[in-house]
Amino acid sequence: MSLLCEIRSLSVTYRGQPMPALRDVDLDIHSGERLAVIGESGSGKSTLARTIAGLLPPGAAVTGEMRWPGGHTPVAGRDLGFVFQDPSSSLNPVLTIGEQVAEGARRHLGLSWKTAYSQALDMLERVHIPEPEKTLKAFPHQLSGGQRQRVAIAAALAAKPGTLIADEATSALDMVVQAEIVSLLDELVREAGMTLLFITHDIALASGFADRVAIFKDGRLVETGPTATVMAMPQEAYTKALIASHRDLFTPPLIREVAS
């Protein structure tokens, strides 16, 4: 795999916070890989995702380097699709689903409203929304949590980005729906040859599909490597504790059931 992003000595401190959210992080991200960034709340994993996407709040202090060997710094929405944790807050309650999914294609691809709306219908079908034509005219509050997250994924993919960042995109869902969403993400990125950055606190969920994992604790990257290697031979005490806290790590039955 070719190198997509090279991160060196990256630190991020939010305004008014005495301690950095990220500390001296070195990490490579490769094109086409499914990288799971894993850690507990406050570990810095979401800060990493927002830094990569250029979505940090004003006043955040960033030091270090983030290089894109391809020579093109990606633009969020066009080159990088971003799926937030809570679709109830990321989706606009006063716009229809069709308007929100079509907006990315209209803005970044320059499509007409009619063409973008037609593409929005295709995207809803791709994320397995039931009755997609009806859903285009619906509002977010009329959908279930799992359906709203599928819509958020469709909106993130509307401009056909090369990279998808899912920031705790399953944490607000029940276990069955979590497995469905993970299976869907895996399916979509495989079909399109996309890079997936999957942010999660659930090492068991990530181990079912990620090519590689990066373990974060207290703003630092403590361990990274191929998923099977890290799971079988973890080097750090924190990684060992994460693995020990989950059962059936290598055979997640819900993901297997949904995928079949």
C-alpha positions as protocol buffer text, in pm:
chain_id: "A"
residue {
  index: 1
  type: MET
  ca { x: 0 y: 0 z: 0 }
}
residue {
  index: 2
  type: SER
  ca { x: 120 y: 351 z: -77 }
}
residue {
  index: 3
  type: LEU
  ca { x: 162 y: 607 z: 200 }
}
residue {
  index: 4
  type: LEU
  ca { x: -139 y: 839 z: 229 }
}
residue {
  index: 5
  type: CYS
  ca { x: -52 y: 1048 z: 534 }
}
residue {
  index: 6
  type: GLU
  ca { x: 266 y: 1076 z: 740 }
}
residue {
  index: 7
  type: ILE
  ca { x: 224 y: 1218 z: 1091 }
}
residue {
  index: 8
  type: ARG
  ca { x: 530 y: 1316 z: 1291 }
}
residue {
  index: 9
  type: SER
  ca { x: 559 y: 1461 z: 1644 }
}
residue {
  index: 10
  type: LEU
  ca { x: 196 y: 1578 z: 1631 }
}
residue {
  index: 11
  type: SER
  ca { x: 68 y: 1752 z: 1944 }
}
residue {
  index: 12
  type: VAL
  ca { x: -264 y: 1932 z: 1992 }
}
residue {
  index: 13
  type: THR
  ca { x: -369 y: 2150 z: 2284 }
}
residue {
  index: 14
  type: TYR
  ca { x: -716 y: 2300 z: 2313 }
}
residue {
  index: 15
  type: ARG
  ca { x: -760 y: 2658 z: 2430 }
}
residue {
  index: 16
  type: GLY
  ca { x: -806 y: 2676 z: 2805 }
}
residue {
  index: 17
  type: GLN
  ca { x: -680 y: 2321 z: 2862 }
}
residue {
  index: 18
  type: PRO
  ca { x: -352 y: 2279 z: 3054 }
}
residue {
  index: 19
  type: MET
  ca { x: -262 y: 1942 z: 2907 }
}
residue {
  index: 20
  type: PRO
  ca { x: -232 y: 1847 z: 2538 }
}
residue {
  index: 21
  type: ALA
  ca { x: -502 y: 1625 z: 2390 }
}
residue {
  index: 22
  type: LEU
  ca { x: -236 y: 1468 z: 2166 }
}
residue {
  index: 23
  type: ARG
  ca { x: 130 y: 1429 z: 2252 }
}
residue {
  index: 24
  type: ASP
  ca { x: 413 y: 1368 z: 2003 }
}
residue {
  index: 25
  type: VAL
  ca { x: 220 y: 1125 z: 1785 }
}
residue {
  index: 26
  type: ASP
  ca { x: 403 y: 947 z: 1501 }
}
residue {
  index: 27
  type: LEU
  ca { x: 172 y: 751 z: 1272 }
}
residue {
  index: 28
  type: ASP
  ca { x: 157 y: 648 z: 906 }
}
residue {
  index: 29
  type: ILE
  ca { x: -174 y: 593 z: 726 }
}
residue {
  index: 30
  type: HIS
  ca { x: -171 y: 393 z: 403 }
}
residue {
  index: 31
  type: SER
  ca { x: -403 y: 422 z: 105 }
}
residue {
  index: 32
  type: GLY
  ca { x: -675 y: 159 z: 100 }
}
residue {
  index: 33
  type: GLU
  ca { x: -622 y: 30 z: 453 }
}
residue {
  index: 34
  type: ARG
  ca { x: -877 y: -1 z: 731 }
}
residue {
  index: 35
  type: LEU
  ca { x: -707 y: 150 z: 1035 }
}
residue {
  index: 36
  type: ALA
  ca { x: -880 y: 133 z: 1372 }
}
residue {
  index: 37
  type: VAL
  ca { x: -777 y: 400 z: 1624 }
}
residue {
  index: 38
  type: ILE
  ca { x: -866 y: 262 z: 1966 }
}
residue {
  index: 39
  type: GLY
  ca { x: -869 y: 413 z: 2313 }
}
residue {
  index: 40
  type: GLU
  ca { x: -1084 y: 512 z: 2607 }
}
residue {
  index: 41
  type: SER
  ca { x: -1259 y: 849 z: 2637 }
}
residue {
  index: 42
  type: GLY
  ca { x: -1002 y: 1128 z: 2652 }
}
residue {
  index: 43
  type: SER
  ca { x: -728 y: 924 z: 2488 }
}
residue {
  index: 44
  type: GLY
  ca { x: -695 y: 1166 z: 2196 }
}
residue {
  index: 45
  type: LYS
  ca { x: -834 y: 944 z: 1923 }
}
residue {
  index: 46
  type: SER
  ca { x: -1111 y: 1184 z: 1817 }
}
residue {
  index: 47
  type: THR
  ca { x: -869 y: 1476 z: 1829 }
}
residue {
  index: 48
  type: LEU
  ca { x: -647 y: 1284 z: 1587 }
}
residue {
  index: 49
  type: ALA
  ca { x: -941 y: 1230 z: 1352 }
}
residue {
  index: 50
  type: ARG
  ca { x: -1042 y: 1597 z: 1359 }
}
residue {
  index: 51
  type: THR
  ca { x: -684 y: 1710 z: 1309 }
}
residue {
  index: 52
  type: ILE
  ca { x: -649 y: 1494 z: 999 }
}
residue {
  index: 53
  type: ALA
  ca { x: -979 y: 1626 z: 864 }
}
residue {
  index: 54
  type: GLY
  ca { x: -900 y: 1990 z: 947 }
}
residue {
  index: 55
  type: LEU
  ca { x: -1196 y: 2012 z: 1183 }
}
residue {
  index: 56
  type: LEU
  ca { x: -1029 y: 2133 z: 1503 }
}
residue {
  index: 57
  type: PRO
  ca { x: -1203 y: 2423 z: 1680 }
}
residue {
  index: 58
  type: PRO
  ca { x: -1058 y: 2774 z: 1659 }
}
residue {
  index: 59
  type: GLY
  ca { x: -780 y: 2832 z: 1907 }
}
residue {
  index: 60
  type: ALA
  ca { x: -646 y: 2478 z: 1909 }
}
residue {
  index: 61
  type: ALA
  ca { x: -265 y: 2483 z: 1909 }
}
residue {
  index: 62
  type: VAL
  ca { x: -103 y: 2230 z: 1675 }
}
residue {
  index: 63
  type: THR
  ca { x: 265 y: 2144 z: 1655 }
}
residue {
  index: 64
  type: GLY
  ca { x: 446 y: 1880 z: 1455 }
}
residue {
  index: 65
  type: GLU
  ca { x: 397 y: 1774 z: 1095 }
}
residue {
  index: 66
  type: MET
  ca { x: 127 y: 1608 z: 888 }
}
residue {
  index: 67
  type: ARG
  ca { x: 250 y: 1536 z: 535 }
}
residue {
  index: 68
  type: TRP
  ca { x: 54 y: 1407 z: 237 }
}
residue {
  index: 69
  type: PRO
  ca { x: 305 y: 1241 z: 0 }
}
residue {
  index: 70
  type: GLY
  ca { x: 64 y: 1277 z: -292 }
}
residue {
  index: 71
  type: GLY
  ca { x: 122 y: 1652 z: -274 }
}
residue {
  index: 72
  type: HIS
  ca { x: -243 y: 1740 z: -219 }
}
residue {
  index: 73
  type: THR
  ca { x: -384 y: 1835 z: 120 }
}
residue {
  index: 74
  type: PRO
  ca { x: -731 y: 1679 z: 131 }
}
residue {
  index: 75
  type: VAL
  ca { x: -1043 y: 1885 z: 186 }
}
residue {
  index: 76
  type: ALA
  ca { x: -1307 y: 1764 z: 434 }
}
residue {
  index: 77
  type: GLY
  ca { x: -1630 y: 1681 z: 254 }
}
residue {
  index: 78
  type: ARG
  ca { x: -1462 y: 1639 z: -83 }
}
residue {
  index: 79
  type: ASP
  ca { x: -1155 y: 1421 z: -27 }
}
residue {
  index: 80
  type: LEU
  ca { x: -1233 y: 1315 z: 329 }
}
residue {
  index: 81
  type: GLY
  ca { x: -1577 y: 1198 z: 433 }
}
residue {
  index: 82
  type: PHE
  ca { x: -1648 y: 1234 z: 806 }
}
residue {
  index: 83
  type: VAL
  ca { x: -1911 y: 1041 z: 1003 }
}
residue {
  index: 84
  type: PHE
  ca { x: -1973 y: 1184 z: 1349 }
}
residue {
  index: 85
  type: GLN
  ca { x: -2068 y: 997 z: 1663 }
}
residue {
  index: 86
  type: ASP
  ca { x: -2423 y: 1126 z: 1696 }
}
residue {
  index: 87
  type: PRO
  ca { x: -2624 y: 1158 z: 1373 }
}
residue {
  index: 88
  type: SER
  ca { x: -2899 y: 1339 z: 1566 }
}
residue {
  index: 89
  type: SER
  ca { x: -2666 y: 1636 z: 1607 }
}
residue {
  index: 90
  type: SER
  ca { x: -2478 y: 1611 z: 1277 }
}
residue {
  index: 91
  type: LEU
  ca { x: -2793 y: 1599 z: 1061 }
}
residue {
  index: 92
  type: ASN
  ca { x: -2995 y: 1919 z: 1016 }
}
residue {
  index: 93
  type: PRO
  ca { x: -3343 y: 1866 z: 1166 }
}
residue {
  index: 94
  type: VAL
  ca { x: -3516 y: 2111 z: 929 }
}
residue {
  index: 95
  type: LEU
  ca { x: -3382 y: 1971 z: 601 }
}
residue {
  index: 96
  type: THR
  ca { x: -3501 y: 1655 z: 431 }
}
residue {
  index: 97
  type: ILE
  ca { x: -3274 y: 1353 z: 403 }
}
residue {
  index: 98
  type: GLY
  ca { x: -3254 y: 1402 z: 27 }
}
residue {
  index: 99
  type: GLU
  ca { x: -3140 y: 1762 z: 62 }
}
residue {
  index: 100
  type: GLN
  ca { x: -2868 y: 1669 z: 310 }
}
residue {
  index: 101
  type: VAL
  ca { x: -2728 y: 1373 z: 117 }
}
residue {
  index: 102
  type: ALA
  ca { x: -2734 y: 1567 z: -210 }
}
residue {
  index: 103
  type: GLU
  ca { x: -2560 y: 1875 z: -69 }
}
residue {
  index: 104
  type: GLY
  ca { x: -2210 y: 1725 z: -71 }
}
residue {
  index: 105
  type: ALA
  ca { x: -2230 y: 1631 z: -437 }
}
residue {
  index: 106
  type: ARG
  ca { x: -2372 y: 1971 z: -530 }
}
residue {
  index: 107
  type: ARG
  ca { x: -2105 y: 2162 z: -342 }
}
residue {
  index: 108
  type: HIS
  ca { x: -1796 y: 1955 z: -419 }
}
residue {
  index: 109
  type: LEU
  ca { x: -1876 y: 1793 z: -753 }
}
residue {
  index: 110
  type: GLY
  ca { x: -2067 y: 2082 z: -907 }
}
residue {
  index: 111
  type: LEU
  ca { x: -2369 y: 1867 z: -991 }
}
residue {
  index: 112
  type: SER
  ca { x: -2709 y: 2012 z: -1063 }
}
residue {
  index: 113
  type: TRP
  ca { x: -2975 y: 1972 z: -798 }
}
residue {
  index: 114
  type: LYS
  ca { x: -3159 y: 1715 z: -1008 }
}
residue {
  index: 115
  type: THR
  ca { x: -2848 y: 1504 z: -1067 }
}
residue {
  index: 116
  type: ALA
  ca { x: -2735 y: 1532 z: -706 }
}
residue {
  index: 117
  type: TYR
  ca { x: -3079 y: 1431 z: -583 }
}
residue {
  index: 118
  type: SER
  ca { x: -3076 y: 1128 z: -811 }
}
residue {
  index: 119
  type: GLN
  ca { x: -2732 y: 1038 z: -679 }
}
residue {
  index: 120
  type: ALA
  ca { x: -2864 y: 1078 z: -323 }
}
residue {
  index: 121
  type: LEU
  ca { x: -3121 y: 810 z: -400 }
}
residue {
  index: 122
  type: ASP
  ca { x: -2844 y: 579 z: -521 }
}
residue {
  index: 123
  type: MET
  ca { x: -2645 y: 646 z: -204 }
}
residue {
  index: 124
  type: LEU
  ca { x: -2940 y: 559 z: 20 }
}
residue {
  index: 125
  type: GLU
  ca { x: -2975 y: 233 z: -169 }
}
residue {
  index: 126
  type: ARG
  ca { x: -2603 y: 163 z: -124 }
}
residue {
  index: 127
  type: VAL
  ca { x: -2628 y: 203 z: 253 }
}
residue {
  index: 128
  type: HIS
  ca { x: -2930 y: -30 z: 256 }
}
residue {
  index: 129
  type: ILE
  ca { x: -3196 y: 219 z: 365 }
}
residue {
  index: 130
  type: PRO
  ca { x: -3543 y: 63 z: 331 }
}
residue {
  index: 131
  type: GLU
  ca { x: -3781 y: 252 z: 102 }
}
residue {
  index: 132
  type: PRO
  ca { x: -3511 y: 497 z: -16 }
}
residue {
  index: 133
  type: GLU
  ca { x: -3747 y: 705 z: -230 }
}
residue {
  index: 134
  type: LYS
  ca { x: -3972 y: 765 z: 69 }
}
residue {
  index: 135
  type: THR
  ca { x: -3672 y: 833 z: 294 }
}
residue {
  index: 136
  type: LEU
  ca { x: -3548 y: 1109 z: 61 }
}
residue {
  index: 137
  type: LYS
  ca { x: -3850 y: 1317 z: 163 }
}
residue {
  index: 138
  type: ALA
  ca { x: -3830 y: 1231 z: 533 }
}
residue {
  index: 139
  type: PHE
  ca { x: -3672 y: 1433 z: 814 }
}
residue {
  index: 140
  type: PRO
  ca { x: -3411 y: 1294 z: 1056 }
}
residue {
  index: 141
  type: HIS
  ca { x: -3650 y: 1265 z: 1350 }
}
residue {
  index: 142
  type: GLN
  ca { x: -3866 y: 1026 z: 1147 }
}
residue {
  index: 143
  type: LEU
  ca { x: -3586 y: 768 z: 1127 }
}
residue {
  index: 144
  type: SER
  ca { x: -3439 y: 525 z: 1380 }
}
residue {
  index: 145
  type: GLY
  ca { x: -3090 y: 579 z: 1520 }
}
residue {
  index: 146
  type: GLY
  ca { x: -2943 y: 314 z: 1293 }
}
residue {
  index: 147
  type: GLN
  ca { x: -3113 y: 462 z: 987 }
}
residue {
  index: 148
  type: ARG
  ca { x: -2988 y: 811 z: 1075 }
}
residue {
  index: 149
  type: GLN
  ca { x: -2633 y: 678 z: 1097 }
}
residue {
  index: 150
  type: ARG
  ca { x: -2673 y: 513 z: 756 }
}
residue {
  index: 151
  type: VAL
  ca { x: -2790 y: 848 z: 619 }
}
residue {
  index: 152
  type: ALA
  ca { x: -2486 y: 1018 z: 775 }
}
residue {
  index: 153
  type: ILE
  ca { x: -2262 y: 764 z: 601 }
}
residue {
  index: 154
  type: ALA
  ca { x: -2441 y: 827 z: 270 }
}
residue {
  index: 155
  type: ALA
  ca { x: -2391 y: 1203 z: 312 }
}
residue {
  index: 156
  type: ALA
  ca { x: -2022 y: 1154 z: 393 }
}
residue {
  index: 157
  type: LEU
  ca { x: -1976 y: 952 z: 74 }
}
residue {
  index: 158
  type: ALA
  ca { x: -2180 y: 1181 z: -153 }
}
residue {
  index: 159
  type: ALA
  ca { x: -1875 y: 1357 z: -301 }
}
residue {
  index: 160
  type: LYS
  ca { x: -1696 y: 1022 z: -352 }
}
residue {
  index: 161
  type: PRO
  ca { x: -1403 y: 1087 z: -117 }
}
residue {
  index: 162
  type: GLY
  ca { x: -1099 y: 864 z: -114 }
}
residue {
  index: 163
  type: THR
  ca { x: -1091 y: 846 z: 267 }
}
residue {
  index: 164
  type: LEU
  ca { x: -1370 y: 794 z: 520 }
}
residue {
  index: 165
  type: ILE
  ca { x: -1328 y: 884 z: 886 }
}
residue {
  index: 166
  type: ALA
  ca { x: -1583 y: 730 z: 1122 }
}
residue {
  index: 167
  type: ASP
  ca { x: -1551 y: 895 z: 1464 }
}
residue {
  index: 168
  type: GLU
  ca { x: -1719 y: 667 z: 1721 }
}
residue {
  index: 169
  type: ALA
  ca { x: -1990 y: 614 z: 1460 }
}
residue {
  index: 170
  type: THR
  ca { x: -2132 y: 309 z: 1640 }
}
residue {
  index: 171
  type: SER
  ca { x: -2103 y: 402 z: 2007 }
}
residue {
  index: 172
  type: ALA
  ca { x: -2458 y: 543 z: 2037 }
}
residue {
  index: 173
  type: LEU
  ca { x: -2615 y: 228 z: 1887 }
}
residue {
  index: 174
  type: ASP
  ca { x: -2712 y: -107 z: 2032 }
}
residue {
  index: 175
  type: MET
  ca { x: -2490 y: -410 z: 1968 }
}
residue {
  index: 176
  type: VAL
  ca { x: -2686 y: -552 z: 1675 }
}
residue {
  index: 177
  type: VAL
  ca { x: -2701 y: -217 z: 1494 }
}
residue {
  index: 178
  type: GLN
  ca { x: -2333 y: -158 z: 1573 }
}
residue {
  index: 179
  type: ALA
  ca { x: -2246 y: -480 z: 1394 }
}
residue {
  index: 180
  type: GLU
  ca { x: -2465 y: -382 z: 1098 }
}
residue {
  index: 181
  type: ILE
  ca { x: -2295 y: -43 z: 1064 }
}
residue {
  index: 182
  type: VAL
  ca { x: -1944 y: -191 z: 1089 }
}
residue {
  index: 183
  type: SER
  ca { x: -2033 y: -451 z: 827 }
}
residue {
  index: 184
  type: LEU
  ca { x: -2171 y: -173 z: 604 }
}
residue {
  index: 185
  type: LEU
  ca { x: -1857 y: 41 z: 641 }
}
residue {
  index: 186
  type: ASP
  ca { x: -1640 y: -258 z: 560 }
}
residue {
  index: 187
  type: GLU
  ca { x: -1848 y: -334 z: 252 }
}
residue {
  index: 188
  type: LEU
  ca { x: -1845 y: 24 z: 123 }
}
residue {
  index: 189
  type: VAL
  ca { x: -1473 y: 86 z: 161 }
}
residue {
  index: 190
  type: ARG
  ca { x: -1386 y: -249 z: 4 }
}
residue {
  index: 191
  type: GLU
  ca { x: -1608 y: -179 z: -298 }
}
residue {
  index: 192
  type: ALA
  ca { x: -1462 y: 168 z: -354 }
}
residue {
  index: 193
  type: GLY
  ca { x: -1102 y: 91 z: -255 }
}
residue {
  index: 194
  type: MET
  ca { x: -1122 y: 366 z: 7 }
}
residue {
  index: 195
  type: THR
  ca { x: -912 y: 428 z: 315 }
}
residue {
  index: 196
  type: LEU
  ca { x: -1107 y: 392 z: 641 }
}
residue {
  index: 197
  type: LEU
  ca { x: -1006 y: 551 z: 969 }
}
residue {
  index: 198
  type: PHE
  ca { x: -1233 y: 392 z: 1231 }
}
residue {
  index: 199
  type: ILE
  ca { x: -1229 y: 563 z: 1571 }
}
residue {
  index: 200
  type: THR
  ca { x: -1359 y: 351 z: 1857 }
}
residue {
  index: 201
  type: HIS
  ca { x: -1319 y: 256 z: 2223 }
}
residue {
  index: 202
  type: ASP
  ca { x: -1425 y: -102 z: 2144 }
}
residue {
  index: 203
  type: ILE
  ca { x: -1122 y: -314 z: 2058 }
}
residue {
  index: 204
  type: ALA
  ca { x: -1338 y: -623 z: 2007 }
}
residue {
  index: 205
  type: LEU
  ca { x: -1551 y: -448 z: 1746 }
}
residue {
  index: 206
  type: ALA
  ca { x: -1247 y: -317 z: 1559 }
}
residue {
  index: 207
  type: SER
  ca { x: -1065 y: -650 z: 1564 }
}
residue {
  index: 208
  type: GLY
  ca { x: -1336 y: -804 z: 1347 }
}
residue {
  index: 209
  type: PHE
  ca { x: -1247 y: -608 z: 1034 }
}
residue {
  index: 210
  type: ALA
  ca { x: -952 y: -367 z: 1073 }
}
residue {
  index: 211
  type: ASP
  ca { x: -627 y: -435 z: 889 }
}
residue {
  index: 212
  type: ARG
  ca { x: -426 y: -245 z: 1147 }
}
residue {
  index: 213
  type: VAL
  ca { x: -482 y: -94 z: 1489 }
}
residue {
  index: 214
  type: ALA
  ca { x: -337 y: 208 z: 1668 }
}
residue {
  index: 215
  type: ILE
  ca { x: -384 y: 212 z: 2045 }
}
residue {
  index: 216
  type: PHE
  ca { x: -403 y: 550 z: 2222 }
}
residue {
  index: 217
  type: LYS
  ca { x: -383 y: 635 z: 2591 }
}
residue {
  index: 218
  type: ASP
  ca { x: -363 y: 981 z: 2752 }
}
residue {
  index: 219
  type: GLY
  ca { x: -298 y: 1148 z: 2418 }
}
residue {
  index: 220
  type: ARG
  ca { x: -13 y: 919 z: 2321 }
}
residue {
  index: 221
  type: LEU
  ca { x: 14 y: 641 z: 2065 }
}
residue {
  index: 222
  type: VAL
  ca { x: 123 y: 345 z: 2277 }
}
residue {
  index: 223
  type: GLU
  ca { x: 112 y: 62 z: 2024 }
}
residue {
  index: 224
  type: THR
  ca { x: 39 y: 1 z: 1657 }
}
residue {
  index: 225
  type: GLY
  ca { x: 65 y: -285 z: 1411 }
}
residue {
  index: 226
  type: PRO
  ca { x: -132 y: -539 z: 1207 }
}
residue {
  index: 227
  type: THR
  ca { x: -448 y: -633 z: 1394 }
}
residue {
  index: 228
  type: ALA
  ca { x: -375 y: -1005 z: 1419 }
}
residue {
  index: 229
  type: THR
  ca { x: -23 y: -940 z: 1550 }
}
residue {
  index: 230
  type: VAL
  ca { x: -128 y: -689 z: 1814 }
}
residue {
  index: 231
  type: MET
  ca { x: -415 y: -908 z: 1931 }
}
residue {
  index: 232
  type: ALA
  ca { x: -199 y: -1221 z: 1954 }
}
residue {
  index: 233
  type: MET
  ca { x: 115 y: -1058 z: 2096 }
}
residue {
  index: 234
  type: PRO
  ca { x: 38 y: -720 z: 2255 }
}
residue {
  index: 235
  type: GLN
  ca { x: 350 y: -544 z: 2378 }
}
residue {
  index: 236
  type: GLU
  ca { x: 203 y: -279 z: 2607 }
}
residue {
  index: 237
  type: ALA
  ca { x: 28 y: -333 z: 2939 }
}
residue {
  index: 238
  type: TYR
  ca { x: -259 y: -104 z: 2837 }
}
residue {
  index: 239
  type: THR
  ca { x: -321 y: -302 z: 2517 }
}
residue {
  index: 240
  type: LYS
  ca { x: -317 y: -625 z: 2716 }
}
residue {
  index: 241
  type: ALA
  ca { x: -574 y: -480 z: 2955 }
}
residue {
  index: 242
  type: LEU
  ca { x: -802 y: -374 z: 2666 }
}
residue {
  index: 243
  type: ILE
  ca { x: -786 y: -720 z: 2514 }
}
residue {
  index: 244
  type: ALA
  ca { x: -844 y: -891 z: 2848 }
}
residue {
  index: 245
  type: SER
  ca { x: -1158 y: -684 z: 2903 }
}
residue {
  index: 246
  type: HIS
  ca { x: -1331 y: -829 z: 2596 }
}
residue {
  index: 247
  type: ARG
  ca { x: -1443 y: -1181 z: 2521 }
}
residue {
  index: 248
  type: ASP
  ca { x: -1465 y: -1362 z: 2185 }
}
residue {
  index: 249
  type: LEU
  ca { x: -1220 y: -1111 z: 2042 }
}
residue {
  index: 250
  type: PHE
  ca { x: -1137 y: -1302 z: 1725 }
}
residue {
  index: 251
  type: THR
  ca { x: -1483 y: -1436 z: 1645 }
}
residue {
  index: 252
  type: PRO
  ca { x: -1733 y: -1150 z: 1686 }
}
residue {
  index: 253
  type: PRO
  ca { x: -2059 y: -1342 z: 1620 }
}
residue {
  index: 254
  type: LEU
  ca { x: -2277 y: -1041 z: 1546 }
}
residue {
  index: 255
  type: ILE
  ca { x: -2047 y: -911 z: 1273 }
}
residue {
  index: 256
  type: ARG
  ca { x: -2014 y: -1255 z: 1123 }
}
residue {
  index: 257
  type: GLU
  ca { x: -2392 y: -1304 z: 1128 }
}
residue {
  index: 258
  type: VAL
  ca { x: -2465 y: -964 z: 970 }
}
residue {
  index: 259
  type: ALA
  ca { x: -2195 y: -1009 z: 703 }
}
residue {
  index: 260
  type: SER
  ca { x: -2341 y: -1344 z: 599 }
}
